[in-house]
Amino acid sequence: MSKKCELTGKIPLKGHNVSHANNKTKRRFLPNLKKVKFTSELLKRSLKLTVSNSGVRSVDKKGSFDEFLKTVKNKNLSPRLRKLKKVILIKSPFKKKTLAKSA
């Protein structure tokens, strides 16, 4: 299992543990990953994803999983979610912006 967030694309970073004597030993900074179940209202099904805590917060901010997928960039998504995004964009109702003319 890879340690990568499926929504935000976060991966482990490399760095050093630094002792009081300034000795440096290699270490990894792992993302805070959790298995979370999201439900898609347009597809009427649920998905279990490996997501970072910041990814969960981003979905909450957008309001729903479908709205998050519509606005997120494809480069951050896993290949599985890219396919899902295409299906959601096809099934979603398009909102036309109408401008009111002022007299």
N, C-alpha and C positions, 0 to 999 in steps of 0.2 A: 504494500500500500504506500503510495507516495504521500509525502507530507506537504501537500499543496492544496490551497483553497480553491474550490471549483467555481466560486463566484468572483473573487477578487484577484486570483492568481498569485496570492502571497506564497512565498517559498522560504525555506530556512536561510538565514544569513550566517556568515562566518565571522569569527572574531577571536578575542583572547580573553582568558581569565588573567587578571593581573594581581599578583600577590603584593603584600606590604613591602617585600624586598624587590619589587618591580620585575619578578620573574613572569614570563608570558607563556601560557600554555593554550593550545588551540581549543576552541569550543564552538558549538553551533547554537544560534538563537532560533528556536523553533516557533512557528506561528501557533496561536492558540486555536487549535482545530477541534471541532465538535461534529458529531453526526446529528443532523437536524432533518426533520421531516417537514417539507413545504407542500402546500396544496395549491394546485393551479385551478382557478375558477373557470377559465376558458376551456381547458382540456378535461376538466372534471376528473382529475386523478392526482395522486400525491407522489412525491419524489423524496428519496432519502439521499441527502448530499453531505459531503465532508466540507464543512464551511468554517471559516475563521469567525471569531466573535465580532470583528468589525463588519464582516459580510452579513451576519444576522442583523446587526444594527442598521445597515444600509437598506436591507429589505424592509425593516420596520419603518424606516423614515419615508420610503416611497409609498407605503400603505399596503401593498400586496406583492406577491412573488411575480405575478404577471407584469405589473407596472415596472418593477425593477428590471426585469429582463428586456422590456421594450427600450429602456433608456441606457442600459449599460453597453460599453464598447465590446466588440467581439474578441479583441485580442486578450482580454482578461478572462474570458469564459473557457471552460473545458470543452473539448470537441462534442461531448454529449449534450451540453447545454446550448451550443451553437445551433445544433439541429433543432432542439426544442424551441429556441428563439424564433427560427424561421416559421415553424408551425404556429406559434402564438401570434406572430405578426400577420399571418394569413387569416387566422380566425378572428382577430380582434376587429371590432367595429372602428372605422376611421372617423375621427371627429373633424368636421370641416369648420374652419375659422371663418366666421362671417363678420364683416366690418359694417357697423352701422354708419350710414351717411348722415352727417349733420347738415342742417339747412342754413 
